Amino acid sequence: MAITKAQQRATAKYVKENYDRIEVKVPKGEKDRLKAHAERMGESLNGFIQRSITEAMERDKGSVSSDHT
């Protein structure tokens, strides 16, 4: 079943209203390596990146300088 233009617009609107976007740049070839690792772990690349960030933030909670800005 094909997705209609109206469905595409509704999805785009939902994503725009409910998600922030972050661009991550990695050296050539690194994306494939990260994606392969995520797939081995049974997750999407996006899910892997989110989990990695969350775990790092949890680990850093006890650090004095955990907020490197």
N, CA, C and O atoms as a CHARMM CRD file, in Angstrom:
* protein
*
  276
    1    1 MET  N      0.84000  -1.18200   0.00000 PROA 1      0.00000
    2    1 MET  CA     0.00000   0.00000   0.00000 PROA 1      0.00000
    3    1 MET  C      0.88600   1.24600   0.00000 PROA 1      0.00000
    4    1 MET  O      1.77300   1.38700   0.84200 PROA 1      0.00000
    5    2 ALA  N      0.64300   2.11800  -0.92300 PROA 2      0.00000
    6    2 ALA  CA     1.44800   3.33500  -1.07300 PROA 2      0.00000
    7    2 ALA  C      1.05900   4.37100  -0.02600 PROA 2      0.00000
    8    2 ALA  O     -0.09100   4.46100   0.40200 PROA 2      0.00000
    9    3 ILE  N      2.04900   5.13800   0.36300 PROA 3      0.00000
   10    3 ILE  CA     1.81600   6.22300   1.31300 PROA 3      0.00000
   11    3 ILE  C      1.36700   7.44600   0.52300 PROA 3      0.00000
   12    3 ILE  O      1.97700   7.80800  -0.48300 PROA 3      0.00000
   13    4 THR  N      0.30200   8.07100   0.98700 PROA 4      0.00000
   14    4 THR  CA    -0.21500   9.24600   0.28200 PROA 4      0.00000
   15    4 THR  C      0.58000  10.49100   0.65200 PROA 4      0.00000
   16    4 THR  O      1.28900  10.50900   1.65900 PROA 4      0.00000
   17    5 LYS  N      0.46100  11.51400  -0.15400 PROA 5      0.00000
   18    5 LYS  CA     1.10800  12.80600   0.12600 PROA 5      0.00000
   19    5 LYS  C      0.61400  13.36400   1.45700 PROA 5      0.00000
   20    5 LYS  O      1.39500  13.94400   2.21200 PROA 5      0.00000
   21    6 ALA  N     -0.66900  13.19300   1.75100 PROA 6      0.00000
   22    6 ALA  CA    -1.23800  13.68200   3.00700 PROA 6      0.00000
   23    6 ALA  C     -0.59600  12.97200   4.19500 PROA 6      0.00000
   24    6 ALA  O     -0.32300  13.60200   5.21700 PROA 6      0.00000
   25    7 GLN  N     -0.35000  11.65400   4.06900 PROA 7      0.00000
   26    7 GLN  CA     0.30400  10.91100   5.14400 PROA 7      0.00000
   27    7 GLN  C      1.74100  11.38200   5.32800 PROA 7      0.00000
   28    7 GLN  O      2.22200  11.50600   6.45400 PROA 7      0.00000
   29    8 GLN  N      2.41900  11.64200   4.22100 PROA 8      0.00000
   30    8 GLN  CA     3.79200  12.14600   4.29900 PROA 8      0.00000
   31    8 GLN  C      3.83800  13.49700   4.99400 PROA 8      0.00000
   32    8 GLN  O      4.70900  13.73700   5.83100 PROA 8      0.00000
   33    9 ARG  N      2.90900  14.38100   4.65400 PROA 9      0.00000
   34    9 ARG  CA     2.86000  15.70400   5.29200 PROA 9      0.00000
   35    9 ARG  C      2.54700  15.57900   6.77900 PROA 9      0.00000
   36    9 ARG  O      3.15000  16.26600   7.60300 PROA 9      0.00000
   37   10 ALA  N      1.60300  14.69800   7.12300 PROA 10     0.00000
   38   10 ALA  CA     1.23300  14.51300   8.53400 PROA 10     0.00000
   39   10 ALA  C      2.41400  13.97700   9.33700 PROA 10     0.00000
   40   10 ALA  O      2.66000  14.41900  10.45900 PROA 10     0.00000
   41   11 THR  N      3.13600  13.02900   8.76200 PROA 11     0.00000
   42   11 THR  CA     4.30400  12.46500   9.44200 PROA 11     0.00000
   43   11 THR  C      5.38700  13.52300   9.61900 PROA 11     0.00000
   44   11 THR  O      5.96900  13.64200  10.69700 PROA 11     0.00000
   45   12 ALA  N      5.65800  14.28600   8.57100 PROA 12     0.00000
   46   12 ALA  CA     6.67500  15.34400   8.64800 PROA 12     0.00000
   47   12 ALA  C      6.30400  16.37500   9.70500 PROA 12     0.00000
   48   12 ALA  O      7.16600  16.83400  10.45600 PROA 12     0.00000
   49   13 LYS  N      5.03700  16.73900   9.76700 PROA 13     0.00000
   50   13 LYS  CA     4.56900  17.71000  10.76100 PROA 13     0.00000
   51   13 LYS  C      4.74500  17.15100  12.17000 PROA 13     0.00000
   52   13 LYS  O      5.20500  17.86000  13.06500 PROA 13     0.00000
   53   14 TYR  N      4.38500  15.89600  12.37000 PROA 14     0.00000
   54   14 TYR  CA     4.51900  15.26100  13.68500 PROA 14     0.00000
   55   14 TYR  C      5.98100  15.24500  14.12400 PROA 14     0.00000
   56   14 TYR  O      6.29900  15.60500  15.25800 PROA 14     0.00000
   57   15 VAL  N      6.86300  14.82800  13.22700 PROA 15     0.00000
   58   15 VAL  CA     8.28600  14.76700  13.55400 PROA 15     0.00000
   59   15 VAL  C      8.81500  16.15500  13.89600 PROA 15     0.00000
   60   15 VAL  O      9.54700  16.31600  14.87200 PROA 15     0.00000
   61   16 LYS  N      8.45400  17.14900  13.10600 PROA 16     0.00000
   62   16 LYS  CA     8.91400  18.52000  13.33800 PROA 16     0.00000
   63   16 LYS  C      8.46200  19.04500  14.69900 PROA 16     0.00000
   64   16 LYS  O      9.21100  19.74800  15.37800 PROA 16     0.00000
   65   17 GLU  N      7.24000  18.70400  15.09300 PROA 17     0.00000
   66   17 GLU  CA     6.67500  19.20000  16.35700 PROA 17     0.00000
   67   17 GLU  C      7.15600  18.42400  17.58100 PROA 17     0.00000
   68   17 GLU  O      7.09500  18.94000  18.69700 PROA 17     0.00000
   69   18 ASN  N      7.63400  17.18800  17.39000 PROA 18     0.00000
   70   18 ASN  CA     7.90900  16.32900  18.53500 PROA 18     0.00000
   71   18 ASN  C      9.35700  15.88600  18.70300 PROA 18     0.00000
   72   18 ASN  O      9.69300  15.24300  19.69700 PROA 18     0.00000
   73   19 TYR  N     10.21000  16.21800  17.75400 PROA 19     0.00000
   74   19 TYR  CA    11.59900  15.77400  17.83100 PROA 19     0.00000
   75   19 TYR  C     12.54600  16.92100  17.52200 PROA 19     0.00000
   76   19 TYR  O     12.24300  17.79600  16.71200 PROA 19     0.00000
   77   20 ASP  N     13.70300  16.90200  18.18500 PROA 20     0.00000
   78   20 ASP  CA    14.80700  17.78200  17.83400 PROA 20     0.00000
   79   20 ASP  C     15.75100  16.97900  16.95500 PROA 20     0.00000
   80   20 ASP  O     15.83200  15.75700  17.08100 PROA 20     0.00000
   81   21 ARG  N     16.45400  17.64600  16.08200 PROA 21     0.00000
   82   21 ARG  CA    17.41800  16.98000  15.21300 PROA 21     0.00000
   83   21 ARG  C     18.82500  17.39200  15.62200 PROA 21     0.00000
   84   21 ARG  O     19.08100  18.55000  15.94900 PROA 21     0.00000
   85   22 ILE  N     19.72300  16.42600  15.59800 PROA 22     0.00000
   86   22 ILE  CA    21.13300  16.66400  15.89000 PROA 22     0.00000
   87   22 ILE  C     21.92600  16.02700  14.75700 PROA 22     0.00000
   88   22 ILE  O     21.72000  14.85800  14.43400 PROA 22     0.00000
   89   23 GLU  N     22.82000  16.78000  14.16300 PROA 23     0.00000
   90   23 GLU  CA    23.67200  16.23300  13.10700 PROA 23     0.00000
   91   23 GLU  C     24.99500  15.80700  13.72700 PROA 23     0.00000
   92   23 GLU  O     25.63000  16.57800  14.44600 PROA 23     0.00000
   93   24 VAL  N     25.40200  14.58600  13.44600 PROA 24     0.00000
   94   24 VAL  CA    26.66500  14.05600  13.95300 PROA 24     0.00000
   95   24 VAL  C     27.55400  13.75200  12.75500 PROA 24     0.00000
   96   24 VAL  O     27.15200  13.02700  11.84500 PROA 24     0.00000
   97   25 LYS  N     28.74000  14.29700  12.75600 PROA 25     0.00000
   98   25 LYS  CA    29.68400  14.05000  11.66900 PROA 25     0.00000
   99   25 LYS  C     30.75300  13.09000  12.16100 PROA 25     0.00000
  100   25 LYS  O     31.32900  13.27400  13.23300 PROA 25     0.00000
  101   26 VAL  N     31.00800  12.06400  11.36200 PROA 26     0.00000
  102   26 VAL  CA    32.03300  11.07300  11.68100 PROA 26     0.00000
  103   26 VAL  C     32.91700  10.87800  10.45800 PROA 26     0.00000
  104   26 VAL  O     32.49600  11.15500   9.33500 PROA 26     0.00000
  105   27 PRO  N     34.13600  10.40300  10.67000 PROA 27     0.00000
  106   27 PRO  CA    35.02100  10.15400   9.52400 PROA 27     0.00000
  107   27 PRO  C     34.41200   9.12700   8.56600 PROA 27     0.00000
  108   27 PRO  O     33.63500   8.26800   8.98300 PROA 27     0.00000
  109   28 LYS  N     34.76700   9.21900   7.29100 PROA 28     0.00000
  110   28 LYS  CA    34.29600   8.27200   6.28000 PROA 28     0.00000
  111   28 LYS  C     34.50800   6.84400   6.77000 PROA 28     0.00000
  112   28 LYS  O     35.56800   6.50700   7.29800 PROA 28     0.00000
  113   29 GLY  N     33.49700   6.02000   6.59000 PROA 29     0.00000
  114   29 GLY  CA    33.56600   4.61600   6.98300 PROA 29     0.00000
  115   29 GLY  C     33.08300   4.34800   8.38900 PROA 29     0.00000
  116   29 GLY  O     32.67700   3.22700   8.69700 PROA 29     0.00000
  117   30 GLU  N     33.11600   5.34700   9.24700 PROA 30     0.00000
  118   30 GLU  CA    32.71000   5.16600  10.64600 PROA 30     0.00000
  119   30 GLU  C     31.20900   4.90700  10.75200 PROA 30     0.00000
  120   30 GLU  O     30.77800   4.12900  11.60400 PROA 30     0.00000
  121   31 LYS  N     30.42000   5.53800   9.91300 PROA 31     0.00000
  122   31 LYS  CA    28.97200   5.32600   9.94400 PROA 31     0.00000
  123   31 LYS  C     28.64300   3.85300   9.71500 PROA 31     0.00000
  124   31 LYS  O     27.81100   3.28400  10.42100 PROA 31     0.00000
  125   32 ASP  N     29.29300   3.23800   8.73400 PROA 32     0.00000
  126   32 ASP  CA    29.04500   1.82200   8.45700 PROA 32     0.00000
  127   32 ASP  C     29.43400   0.95200   9.64300 PROA 32     0.00000
  128   32 ASP  O     28.74100  -0.01200   9.96900 PROA 32     0.00000
  129   33 ARG  N     30.54500   1.29700  10.28600 PROA 33     0.00000
  130   33 ARG  CA    30.99500   0.53700  11.45700 PROA 33     0.00000
  131   33 ARG  C     30.01300   0.67400  12.61600 PROA 33     0.00000
  132   33 ARG  O     29.70600  -0.30900  13.29000 PROA 33     0.00000
  133   34 LEU  N     29.51700   1.89500  12.85000 PROA 34     0.00000
  134   34 LEU  CA    28.54800   2.13200  13.91300 PROA 34     0.00000
  135   34 LEU  C     27.23000   1.42000  13.62000 PROA 34     0.00000
  136   34 LEU  O     26.62900   0.81100  14.50500 PROA 34     0.00000
  137   35 LYS  N     26.79100   1.50600  12.36700 PROA 35     0.00000
  138   35 LYS  CA    25.52900   0.86300  11.98000 PROA 35     0.00000
  139   35 LYS  C     25.62000  -0.65500  12.14900 PROA 35     0.00000
  140   35 LYS  O     24.68000  -1.28200  12.63800 PROA 35     0.00000
  141   36 ALA  N     26.74100  -1.24300  11.74700 PROA 36     0.00000
  142   36 ALA  CA    26.93100  -2.68500  11.88900 PROA 36     0.00000
  143   36 ALA  C     26.89200  -3.09300  13.36200 PROA 36     0.00000
  144   36 ALA  O     26.29200  -4.10800  13.71700 PROA 36     0.00000
  145   37 HSD  N     27.52800  -2.30400  14.20300 PROA 37     0.00000
  146   37 HSD  CA    27.51000  -2.59700  15.64100 PROA 37     0.00000
  147   37 HSD  C     26.08200  -2.51600  16.18200 PROA 37     0.00000
  148   37 HSD  O     25.64400  -3.39500  16.92400 PROA 37     0.00000
  149   38 ALA  N     25.37000  -1.47300  15.81200 PROA 38     0.00000
  150   38 ALA  CA    23.98700  -1.31200  16.26900 PROA 38     0.00000
  151   38 ALA  C     23.14900  -2.51000  15.84300 PROA 38     0.00000
  152   38 ALA  O     22.37400  -3.03900  16.64000 PROA 38     0.00000
  153   39 GLU  N     23.29700  -2.93900  14.60000 PROA 39     0.00000
  154   39 GLU  CA    22.52300  -4.08300  14.10400 PROA 39     0.00000
  155   39 GLU  C     22.86600  -5.35100  14.87300 PROA 39     0.00000
  156   39 GLU  O     21.97900  -6.14800  15.17600 PROA 39     0.00000
  157   40 ARG  N     24.15500  -5.54900  15.19300 PROA 40     0.00000
  158   40 ARG  CA    24.54600  -6.71700  15.99400 PROA 40     0.00000
  159   40 ARG  C     23.89200  -6.68300  17.37300 PROA 40     0.00000
  160   40 ARG  O     23.61600  -7.72500  17.96700 PROA 40     0.00000
  161   41 MET  N     23.65000  -5.47200  17.87100 PROA 41     0.00000
  162   41 MET  CA    23.02300  -5.31100  19.18400 PROA 41     0.00000
  163   41 MET  C     21.49700  -5.30200  19.08500 PROA 41     0.00000
  164   41 MET  O     20.80900  -5.18000  20.09800 PROA 41     0.00000
  165   42 GLY  N     20.97200  -5.43200  17.87000 PROA 42     0.00000
  166   42 GLY  CA    19.52400  -5.47700  17.67600 PROA 42     0.00000
  167   42 GLY  C     18.85300  -4.12500  17.75500 PROA 42     0.00000
  168   42 GLY  O     17.68500  -4.03600  18.13500 PROA 42     0.00000
  169   43 GLU  N     19.56400  -3.07500  17.40600 PROA 43     0.00000
  170   43 GLU  CA    18.97600  -1.73200  17.45700 PROA 43     0.00000
  171   43 GLU  C     19.30900  -0.94800  16.20100 PROA 43     0.00000
  172   43 GLU  O     20.19700  -1.31500  15.43000 PROA 43     0.00000
  173   44 SER  N     18.58300   0.13000  16.01600 PROA 44     0.00000
  174   44 SER  CA    18.86000   1.03200  14.89600 PROA 44     0.00000
  175   44 SER  C     20.07200   1.88400  15.23900 PROA 44     0.00000
  176   44 SER  O     20.48600   1.95200  16.39600 PROA 44     0.00000
  177   45 LEU  N     20.63600   2.52900  14.23400 PROA 45     0.00000
  178   45 LEU  CA    21.75000   3.43400  14.47700 PROA 45     0.00000
  179   45 LEU  C     21.31400   4.55600  15.40600 PROA 45     0.00000
  180   45 LEU  O     22.04000   4.91400  16.33400 PROA 45     0.00000
  181   46 ASN  N     20.13200   5.11400  15.16200 PROA 46     0.00000
  182   46 ASN  CA    19.61400   6.17900  16.01400 PROA 46     0.00000
  183   46 ASN  C     19.44200   5.69500  17.45500 PROA 46     0.00000
  184   46 ASN  O     19.81900   6.39200  18.39800 PROA 46     0.00000
  185   47 GLY  N     18.87800   4.51000  17.62100 PROA 47     0.00000
  186   47 GLY  CA    18.69100   3.95400  18.96300 PROA 47     0.00000
  187   47 GLY  C     20.01700   3.73500  19.67200 PROA 47     0.00000
  188   47 GLY  O     20.14600   4.01200  20.86400 PROA 47     0.00000
  189   48 PHE  N     21.01500   3.23100  18.92300 PROA 48     0.00000
  190   48 PHE  CA    22.34100   3.01300  19.49400 PROA 48     0.00000
  191   48 PHE  C     22.96400   4.32200  19.95100 PROA 48     0.00000
  192   48 PHE  O     23.52600   4.39400  21.04400 PROA 48     0.00000
  193   49 ILE  N     22.87100   5.35900  19.12400 PROA 49     0.00000
  194   49 ILE  CA    23.43400   6.65700  19.48400 PROA 49     0.00000
  195   49 ILE  C     22.73200   7.21100  20.72000 PROA 49     0.00000
  196   49 ILE  O     23.38800   7.71600  21.63200 PROA 49     0.00000
  197   50 GLN  N     21.40600   7.12100  20.75600 PROA 50     0.00000
  198   50 GLN  CA    20.66400   7.62000  21.91700 PROA 50     0.00000
  199   50 GLN  C     21.04700   6.86300  23.18500 PROA 50     0.00000
  200   50 GLN  O     21.25300   7.46700  24.23800 PROA 50     0.00000
  201   51 ARG  N     21.14200   5.53000  23.08000 PROA 51     0.00000
  202   51 ARG  CA    21.51400   4.71900  24.25100 PROA 51     0.00000
  203   51 ARG  C     22.92600   5.07000  24.71100 PROA 51     0.00000
  204   51 ARG  O     23.17900   5.18900  25.91000 PROA 51     0.00000
  205   52 SER  N     23.83800   5.23300  23.77000 PROA 52     0.00000
  206   52 SER  CA    25.22100   5.56500  24.11500 PROA 52     0.00000
  207   52 SER  C     25.30800   6.89600  24.85800 PROA 52     0.00000
  208   52 SER  O     26.03300   7.02000  25.84500 PROA 52     0.00000
  209   53 ILE  N     24.57100   7.87600  24.37900 PROA 53     0.00000
  210   53 ILE  CA    24.56200   9.19100  25.02900 PROA 53     0.00000
  211   53 ILE  C     23.97600   9.08400  26.42800 PROA 53     0.00000
  212   53 ILE  O     24.53700   9.62100  27.38300 PROA 53     0.00000
  213   54 THR  N     22.85100   8.39400  26.55000 PROA 54     0.00000
  214   54 THR  CA    22.19100   8.23600  27.85400 PROA 54     0.00000
  215   54 THR  C     23.11500   7.53400  28.84600 PROA 54     0.00000
  216   54 THR  O     23.24200   7.96000  29.99400 PROA 54     0.00000
  217   55 GLU  N     23.76100   6.45300  28.39600 PROA 55     0.00000
  218   55 GLU  CA    24.67300   5.72100  29.27700 PROA 55     0.00000
  219   55 GLU  C     25.86600   6.58000  29.68200 PROA 55     0.00000
  220   55 GLU  O     26.29200   6.53000  30.83700 PROA 55     0.00000
  221   56 ALA  N     26.40800   7.35700  28.76800 PROA 56     0.00000
  222   56 ALA  CA    27.53700   8.23300  29.09400 PROA 56     0.00000
  223   56 ALA  C     27.11500   9.29200  30.10900 PROA 56     0.00000
  224   56 ALA  O     27.86100   9.59800  31.03900 PROA 56     0.00000
  225   57 MET  N     25.92600   9.84500  29.92800 PROA 57     0.00000
  226   57 MET  CA    25.44500  10.86700  30.86800 PROA 57     0.00000
  227   57 MET  C     25.22100  10.26800  32.25500 PROA 57     0.00000
  228   57 MET  O     25.51600  10.91200  33.26100 PROA 57     0.00000
  229   58 GLU  N     24.70600   9.04700  32.31500 PROA 58     0.00000
  230   58 GLU  CA    24.51700   8.37500  33.60800 PROA 58     0.00000
  231   58 GLU  C     25.86500   8.13600  34.28100 PROA 58     0.00000
  232   58 GLU  O     26.01400   8.36500  35.48100 PROA 58     0.00000
  233   59 ARG  N     26.85100   7.67100  33.50100 PROA 59     0.00000
  234   59 ARG  CA    28.18800   7.43100  34.03500 PROA 59     0.00000
  235   59 ARG  C     28.82300   8.71400  34.54000 PROA 59     0.00000
  236   59 ARG  O     29.54100   8.70400  35.54000 PROA 59     0.00000
  237   60 ASP  N     28.56300   9.81900  33.85400 PROA 60     0.00000
  238   60 ASP  CA    29.19100  11.09700  34.18500 PROA 60     0.00000
  239   60 ASP  C     28.53700  11.81200  35.36600 PROA 60     0.00000
  240   60 ASP  O     29.08400  12.80200  35.85100 PROA 60     0.00000
  241   61 LYS  N     27.40800  11.35100  35.83300 PROA 61     0.00000
  242   61 LYS  CA    26.67300  12.04300  36.90000 PROA 61     0.00000
  243   61 LYS  C     27.53900  12.33700  38.11900 PROA 61     0.00000
  244   61 LYS  O     27.42100  13.40700  38.71500 PROA 61     0.00000
  245   62 GLY  N     28.39200  11.41500  38.49100 PROA 62     0.00000
  246   62 GLY  CA    29.21200  11.60500  39.68200 PROA 62     0.00000
  247   62 GLY  C     30.43800  12.46700  39.45100 PROA 62     0.00000
  248   62 GLY  O     31.10900  12.85400  40.40800 PROA 62     0.00000
  249   63 SER  N     30.74000  12.77100  38.21000 PROA 63     0.00000
  250   63 SER  CA    31.93300  13.56100  37.89700 PROA 63     0.00000
  251   63 SER  C     31.73500  15.01000  38.27300 PROA 63     0.00000
  252   63 SER  O     30.63900  15.55300  38.13900 PROA 63     0.00000
  253   64 VAL  N     32.79500  15.63400  38.74400 PROA 64     0.00000
  254   64 VAL  CA    32.75000  17.05200  39.08500 PROA 64     0.00000
  255   64 VAL  C     32.53300  17.88600  37.84200 PROA 64     0.00000
  256   64 VAL  O     31.75600  18.84000  37.86600 PROA 64     0.00000
  257   65 SER  N     33.21100  17.54200  36.74600 PROA 65     0.00000
  258   65 SER  CA    33.10800  18.32200  35.52200 PROA 65     0.00000
  259   65 SER  C     32.32200  17.56100  34.45000 PROA 65     0.00000
  260   65 SER  O     32.78000  17.42900  33.31500 PROA 65     0.00000
  261   66 SER  N     31.13500  17.06200  34.81700 PROA 66     0.00000
  262   66 SER  CA    30.35700  16.25600  33.88400 PROA 66     0.00000
  263   66 SER  C     29.69800  17.07800  32.78800 PROA 66     0.00000
  264   66 SER  O     29.28700  16.52200  31.77000 PROA 66     0.00000
  265   67 ASP  N     29.58700  18.38100  32.97200 PROA 67     0.00000
  266   67 ASP  CA    28.93100  19.21900  31.98100 PROA 67     0.00000
  267   67 ASP  C     29.98500  20.00600  31.21400 PROA 67     0.00000
  268   67 ASP  O     30.26600  21.16000  31.53800 PROA 67     0.00000
  269   68 HSD  N     30.56600  19.37700  30.19700 PROA 68     0.00000
  270   68 HSD  CA    31.61100  20.01800  29.38800 PROA 68     0.00000
  271   68 HSD  C     30.96700  20.85400  28.30800 PROA 68     0.00000
  272   68 HSD  O     30.53300  20.31200  27.29200 PROA 68     0.00000
  273   69 THR  N     30.89300  22.15400  28.49600 PROA 69     0.00000
  274   69 THR  CA    30.26600  23.02700  27.47900 PROA 69     0.00000
  275   69 THR  C     31.28600  23.87400  26.79700 PROA 69     0.00000
  276   69 THR  O     30.94400  24.66500  25.91800 PROA 69     0.00000
